[in-house]
Amino acid sequence: MPLGTLDRTPPPFFRQGTPALTKLIFFAALAIFMMVSDARFGLVEPLRSALATALVPLQRVAAVPVEIASGGAGYLEGLEAAHEGELQARRELVLLAEKSARSDALAQENERLRALLGLKPALQVRSQAAEVLYEAADPYSRKVFIDRGSAQGIVLASPVIDERGVLGQVTRVYALNSEVTLLTDKDAAIPVLNPRTQQRGAAFGGGGGMELRFMSINSDVRVGDKLETSGIDGVYPPGLAVAQVVSVERRGASGFASIRLAPAAAPDGVRHVLVLQPLALQMPPPPQAAASASASASAPKPAAARRGGGRR
């Protein structure tokens, strides 16, 4: 075949058509025009809304694998956390059961020992739940009001506690509410006992915390000691958590140690409390009161009363 008869035109596959630079300039100008028109006149807004509506099903379908993966991972994590929580709850339940068994055994032993020694049964502490209404308006005191008063059987000097320890004491009683002075108040005081040394003392409030006063500089008090109610004041039952020693400063000039305490029960944020009946209401009267009562009962009656009795 002669060379002049060959077709030198490229096949359709290799035809380029419009040059690439021309296409770039055209589409760039079109994009700039659409952006300007959309910013000025909002011409592309209907198209954008239509495309967004049309692409919603595709987006949902594309998001399904991601949701399945994240949901499966969250489910497995939640299942593992629930399993760990169940194991922790079981361990705590075993510990509580052991403590309860020991408490029951100690209570029975205590009853047997009291019966053996001829002592009276231990005093039963009566209590009722209350809710904190609001704090006192005085900024220089730490007092709160609870929703129980004389109508519910609240009396003066009733101890107030929460699940962590002693909060304070009822100092005023009204018909439907009562005022509670917290242990951190500057006028609050409570007798305490150090279970480690069996040493008694008095804790006072003030300055947002508490202080163990009138302890000699050589007294055996350490940081970390936990103080409890002694139960000898006729108000607080023994064994209630009161405070913990946070600092001890021994100064020879004053003769007493400066001992700072942190209350066991945090008064800020407490909502529900228990009001205990003072132990003095269950205890026998002191010897002076009993002697005066017996003397008044055995005193001779007036002559008028005797004559009236004779006429009858």
Residue, then its C-alpha position, 0 to 999 in steps of 0.5 A: m500500500p502506498l504511504g500516501t494513502l494512510d490515514r494520519t488522523p488520530p483515532p477517536f479515543f486519542r482525540q483531546g477536543t477542547p484544550a485543557l487550559t480552556k476548560l480550566i478557565f471556563f470552569a473557574a469562571l463558572a465557579i466564580f460566577m456561581m459563588v458571586s451570584d449565590a453570595r449576592f442574589g442567592l441563586v444557588e440556594p434552591l439547588r443546594s437545598a435540592l441536592a442536600t435533600a437528595l443526598v440525605p438517603l445516601q448520607r444515611v446509608a453511608a453512615v450506617p457502617v460507622e454507626i454500627a461500628s461505634g454502637g458495637a464498640g459502645y455496647l461492648e464497653g458498656l457491657e464490660a463496665a457493667h460486668e466490672g461494676e457487678l463484680q465490684a458490687r458483689r465484692e462490696l456485698v461480701l464485705l458488708a455481709e461479713k461486717s454485718a455478721r461480725s456486728d450481729a455477733l458483737a451485739q449478741e456478745n454485748e447482750r450476754l456480757r451485760a446480762l452476765l454483769g447485771l447491767k441494763p440494756a444499752l440505750q436505744v437511739r431513736s431518730q427521724a429523717a429530715e431535709v435541710l431547707y436553707e442556711a441561716a442569713d447570718p454570714y458570721s454563723r454556720k446554721v441551717f434550718i430543717d423541715r422538722g419541729s416540735a410538731q414532729g417531736i424534735v426537742l432542743a439539743s437533738p444531735v443531727i447526723d448524716e451518713r458520714g458523721v455528726l453535723g451539728q445540734v438543734t439549738r432552736v425549735y419552732a412548730l414546723n422547723s428547727e435551727v441546727t448549729l453546725l460543728t464548724d460554727k464559732d459557738a459549737a462544741i462537742p466532747v470527743l474521744n480518740p479511739r486510738t488512745q482512749q483520751r477524751g477532749a473537747a472539739f470547738g468550731g470556728g474559722g470554717g473548721m474545727e479545733l481540739r482545744f485544751m490539750s497539753i503539748n505532750s498529749d498523744v495526738r497524731v495527724g490522721d487520728k479519727l475522733e468520735t463522740s464519747g457518749i458521756d455528755g448525755v446528748y450524743p450516742p457514743g461512736l459517731a464520727v466527728a472529725q479527723v486530725v489534720s495538723v498538730e503544732r506543739r508550742g511550749a510557750s502556751g502550754f497547749a497544742s494547737i490541733r486543727l481538725a477536719p469535720a467528718a461530715a461536710p456541711d456544704g451540700v448536705r440535703h438529708v439528715l437524721v435527727l437523733q433523740p438526746l440520750a439524756l431523755q432516756m437516762p435516769p436523773p442525776p443524784q441531785a435532781a433525784a434527791s430534790a424530787s424525793a425530798s419534795a415528795s416526802a415534805p409534810k403537807p400544809a395544815a390546810a391540806r391536813r384539815g381538808g383531809g380530816r373533813r373528808 
